[in-house]
Amino acid sequence: MAAMTDQQSGTPMRAGEFVAFVAALMAVNALGVDLMLPALADIGHQLAVTTANHRQWIITVYMLGFGAGQLVYGPLADRYGRRPILLVTLAGFVAASVFAASSQTFPALLGARVLQGLMSASTRVLAVAIVRDRYAGRQMARTLSVAQMIFFLVPIMAPSLGQVLLAFGPWRFIFYALAGFAAFVLAWSCIRLRESLPVERRSPLSLAALGSAYRLTLTNRFSAGYAVAASMTFGGIIAFVSSAQQIFVDEFHAGERFTILFAVCAFSMGCASFANSRLVERLGTRLISQTALIALIALSSIHLAVIAGGMETLATYMLFQALSMTCIGLCGSNFGAMAMEPVGHIAGTASSIQGFITSVGAVIVGSMIGQAYDGSTYPLAIGYLAIGVLVLAVVYLIEDRQLFQARNAA
C-alpha cells in the first residue's frame, strides 16, 4: 500500500482547484443527505412506512454511519496516507448507492444508508486532514470557509435536482445519481490528487500510538470542547433537514415551493461561510463564532415569542430559520479550525475522533428535536434556543471564562 501512497504523478493542484476539490469531497456527503429530501414521501409510500416521523430515519441512520466511520479512517490515513483510503471509500460509496437504489424493503434501504454513511465518513475526515496538511490556524479556517461556501451550494441545488430526477423516474434514480457523482469525484482523485502526508510524518498503526492520539485529542480542552460545541450546532442542521419536508409540506402546505424554500435557508448558510472567509483572518474565529451564538439565542427567543403569540406564518418561519442558519454557519468552520489547532500533528486521527463526536452528537441532538415534531415549528425553535445557550456555556468553559479573546491554542 505504501507504493500507492507515494504516487506523485502530474502537477499539484493550484489553490482554486484545491478548494474546489475539497468542496466536492464535502458535497458527496451533502448530496447523500439532501438529494432525496423531495422523495421521502414517495419512499415511505412505496416501502410501507406508516408513521411520518419514521421517514426521518432515512437521514438519521445515514448520519449514524457517517459518525461511526470516522473513527476508522483517521488512524488509517495517518498510517497509510490520505489518498488510498479516499479511493477505496469512494468506490464503496458508489457500491452502497447502487445497493440503496435496488432496495425492496425499508430495513434494506436503511441498511444501505448506514453503509453509505460509513463510506462517506472518509470524505469529512480526509477533507479536514488534507486541508490541515497544507494550512493551519486562520488560514485553515479561511480555506474551509471558501470550500464550505461552494459546498453549501449543494443543499441549495440538491432538492431541486432531486425533484427533477423524480420527474423522469422513481426515487431510485436519486441513488443512481449519487453513485454517478461519487464516481466522478473518485476519477478526479485518481487523476489529480497527490498524497499530502509524507512518509516521514506517518504514525504507526499500534494501540500505543492510537492511545496516545486519542488521549491528546480527548483531553485537550480546545480539541474536545470545540468538537462538542460543533456537534450541538450541527445538530440544529440535522433537525432542520430531517423535519423540513414535514414543516413546509404538512404545516405550511407549500409542497410546490419546497425546493425553493429549502434553498433559501441553505443559501443563508452559504452566505455566512462566504462572509466568514472574508472576515476570519481579520476578526478571528472566536469573535465571529461567539457573536453568532449570542445572535442565535436572541433570534430563537424572539421566534418563540412569535409562535406563542399565534403570529407564526410561513414568512416569519423563513425569516427566523434563515437567520438562525446564518448564525450556525458562522460557527461551523470556526469551531472545526479551533478544535484542530492544538492537534495538527495528528490531524488524521484527531479529525476522525472530532468528527465522530460531532456527527454522533449531532444525530442525538437533531433526532431529539426532529422526533419532537408535533405539527408546529415550536420544537425547532425551542431546540435552537437550547443549542445556543448550551454551546455558549461550553465555549465559556473552554475559553477559561473569557469570551471574545483572541488566542493561539496550538
N, C-alpha and C positions, 0 to 999 in steps of 0.2 A: 504493500500500500504506500510505502514511503516514496516509491518511484512515481506514483501518481501525483502525490502532493508537491513534488518538486518540478512539475511541468511549468515552464515559463515561456511558452510559445507566444509569438505575437507581441505587439506593443502594449504597455499598460494602459488602463482606462484613464482618460482625461477626467477632470473634475466633473464636467457636465454629464458624461456618460456614467461615471461612478455613482452620482446622485440618482440618476435615472434607474440604474441597475438596482440600487438599494431600495428605491421606491417600488420597483417591480417585484422584488422579493417580498416586501411588505404587502403588496397587492394580492399575492397568492392567498394569503390568509384573509384579507379583507373581502375578496370575492367569495372565498369559502363561507363567509358569514352572510354577506349581504345579497348575493346574486339570487338566492332562492326565496327571498322575502315575499315577492308577489305570488309565489307558488305555494305558500304554506297552506292556504285553504284547500287548494287542489290536491296537495299531497295528503292532507288529513282526510279528505273525502274519499280518495281512491284507496287509501290504506286503512280505512275504517277507524279513524281517530275520533272518538265521540265527544271528548271534552276539549273545548277550545284552548284552554291554557296548556294542555299537554302538547300542542304543536310547538310550544316554545322549546321543548326538549331537543328539537332538531338543531337549534342553535346551542343549547346548553351542553349537550354531550360532546359536540364538536370542541367547545372551549375546554371541557374537562380533558379530552385527549390532547389538546394543544398545550395545556398546562403541564400535564404529566410528562409528555415527551421531552420537554425542555430540560428535565433533569439528566437525560441521557446524552444529549448532543453536545453540551458544553465540554464535559471531560473528553469525549471522543475527539472534538475539534481541537482541544488543547494538545492532544496526543498525536493525532494523525494529520492535523491541518484542517482548514475550513473547506477547501474545495471538494475533496472526495465525499465528505459527509453530506454536503449540499447536493451533489449529483445523485447520490443513492436515494436520498429522501424525496427529492423532486420526482424521481421516477416512481417512488412508492405512492406519492400523491396522485400521479396520473392513474395508477392502477386502482387506488381506492375510489377515485371519482367514477371510473368505469363500473366498479362494483356497486356504488350507490345508484348509478343510473339503471342498473339491472335488478335492483331490489324489488321483491314482490310482497314483502310484509313490512310493517312499521318497525318491529325489532331488528330486521335485517338492515333497514335503512339506518337506524340508529347505530348499529354496529359499524356500518360503512362510514358514518360520520365520525365516530370515535377514531377510526383508522385514518381518516383524512386529517383530523386534528393532530394525531400523533406524528404524521408525516410533515404537516405544515409547521409544526413547532420548531423545526430546524431553521425556518426562514426568519423567525424572530431572533433566535439565539445568534445565528450566524450574521444577520444583518448588523446587529449591535456590535458583535465581536469584530467584524471586518471593518466597521467604521472606527472602532476603538483602536484597531491595529494601525490605523492611519492618522487619527486625530485624538485630541484629549480636551477636557475642560469645556470652555465656552465654544471653542471651535467645533468640538464634537456635538454640542447642543445645537449649534447653528446648522451643521450638516444634517443632523437628524430632523431638524425642523423643516429644512428645504425638502428633504426626502418625504417627510410626512405631509407636507403641503401638496406634493404630487400624489402621494398615497391617498389623501382624503378626497381627491377627485374620483377615486374608485367608488366609495359609497354613494357619491352623487349620481354616478352613471349606472352603478350596478343594478338597482331595482328597475330602472328604465330598460336596461339591456335584458334583464330577466323577463320583463313584460313583453319585449319584442320576441324573445325566444318562445315564450308561451303562445304568441300569436301564430307561430309557424309550426308548433308541435307541442307535445305533452311536457310535463315538468321534467321528464328525464333528459330532455335536451340541455337543460341547465347544467347538469352534471357532466355531460359530454363537453360542454363549453369550458367548464373548469379544467377538465383534462387537457383540452387544447391549449389553454393559456399556460398551464404548468409545463406542458411540453415545450412551448416557446421559450419560457424562462430557462428551462433545462438546456435547450440548444444554445442560448445566449451564454450561459455559464460555461458550457463545454468549449465554446469558441473564444470567449473574451476574458473570462475570469482567471486571474493569476493568483497563485497562493499568496496570502498576506501574512502568514505566520512562518518565519524562517525556522529551519530545523533546530538551530541552537536555542530557540526560545520555547520549544515544546516541552510539555510537562509529562513525566512518566505516568502511565495508567496503573496506579497502585493504590491500595487502600490508605497507605500513609499519606501520599500526595493528595488524594481526594479528601481525606480527613482534614488535612491542613488547609486546603482551599475552602472547604465547607465551613470550617471553624472561623477562618478570617472573614468570609463573606457574611456569616450569620452573627458574628459578634461585633463587627464594626457598626456603630450606630447609624452612620450615614448610609452604608450599603444596605443593611437590613431595614432600617427605618423608612428610607425613601421607597424601597420595594413595597413595603406595606402601604405606604401612602398612595403609591401608584395603583395598587390593587383596588383600593376603595374608589378612586376616581374612575378607573377603568370599569369598575362595577356599574357606575352610572351609565356608561355607554352600553354595556350589555343589557341593562334593564330597559333602556330606550329601544334598542334594536329588537329585543325579543318581544316587546309589547307594542311596537309601533303599528303593526298591521291591525291589531285589535283596536287601538286607540283611534286611528284615522278612519278605519272602515266601520267598526261596530259602534263607537261612541259618537263620532262626528259625521258619519255617513258620507265620507269623502273618498270612497274607494276609487273613483275615476281619477282623482288627483293625488292618489297615494304616492306615486313615484316622484312627483314634483315636490310635494310637501316634505317627504323624506329627504330629498336632495337639498332643500333649503337648509334643513338642520345640519346635514353633513357639510354643506358649504361653509357654514359658520365655523366649523372646526378647522376647515382648510384655511379660512381667513386668519384664524387665531395662530395657526402654525406659520403662515407667511409673516404675520406681524412679529411673532417670536423670533423668526430667523433674522429679521431686520434689527430687532432691539436687544437681543440677548447679550451680544458682545459688549454693548454699551451700558445696559442696565443691570445685567447679571441674572442668573437663574433664580435666585432667591427672591429678589424684589418682585419679579414678574409673577412667579408662581404663588407667592404668599398674598399678593394683592388680588390675584384671581380667586383664591379661596375665600377671602373676605367678601368679594363681589358675589360669589356663588351663594354664600349664606344669606346675604341681603336679598338677592333675587328670589331665592326659594321662600323666604319669609313673606315677601310681598305676594308671591304666587299663591301661597297657602291662604292668605287673606282674601285674595280674589276668588278662590274656589269656595271658601267658607261663606263669602257674601253672595254666592249664587251668580257671579258675574263671568264665570268661565265660558269662553266661546272658542271656536277654532282659531280665531285671530289671536286671542290672549294666550292660548296654549302655544301657538307657533312662536310668538314673541318671547315668552319666558323659556321655552325649550331651546330656541336658537341661542339666546344669550347665555343660558346655562352650559350648553355645549361649547360655546366660545371660552368660557372660564375653564372648563375641563381640558380643552385643547391647549390652553396656556400652561397647564400643569404637566401634561404627559411627558413630552420630550425633556423638559427641565428636570422632572423627578428622575427620569431614566439616566440622564447625564450625571446628576448629583450622586445617584446610587453607585454609578460606575467609577467615579473619581478615585476613591481610595483602593480599588481592586483592579486597576487596569492591567497589571502584570499577570493576572489570571483571568483575563477578560472572558474567555470561552466558558469556563466553569462558573465564574461569577454571574455571567449573563444567564446561564441556564438556571441557577438557583434563584436569582432575582425574577426571572421570567416565570418560574414555577409559582413563586409566591404571588406575583402579580396576577397571573392568569387564573389560578385556582381561587385565590381570594376574590377576584372579580366575578367569577362564576357564582361563588357563595353569595356575595353582595347583590349581584344582578338578579340571581334567581329568587332571593328573598323579596326583592322589590317587584320583579316581574310576576311571580306567582301570587302576589297580593293583589294583582289587578282585579278590580271589582266593578268594572264598567265606567270608572271615572279616572281622572288624572290625579286624584288625591294621593294614591300610593307613590307615584313617581315624584311628586312634589315634596312629600314628607321624606322620601328616600334621599333626594338631593340635599335637603336641609341637613339630614343626619350625616351624610357623607361630608359635607362642608365642615361641619362642627368637629367631627371625629378626626378628619385629616388635619385640620388646623391644630388640634390638640397634639396629634402625633408630631407634626412639624415643630411645634413649640418645644416639645421634649427633645427632639433630635438636635435642635439648634441651641440647646442648653438655655432655654427660656429667653432667647434673644432673637427677635424677628427682624427682618429687613437688614441683616448684617452680612456683607459680603465676606466670604472666607474660602480658603483652599483646604479641602478635606483630603487631598491626595496624600 
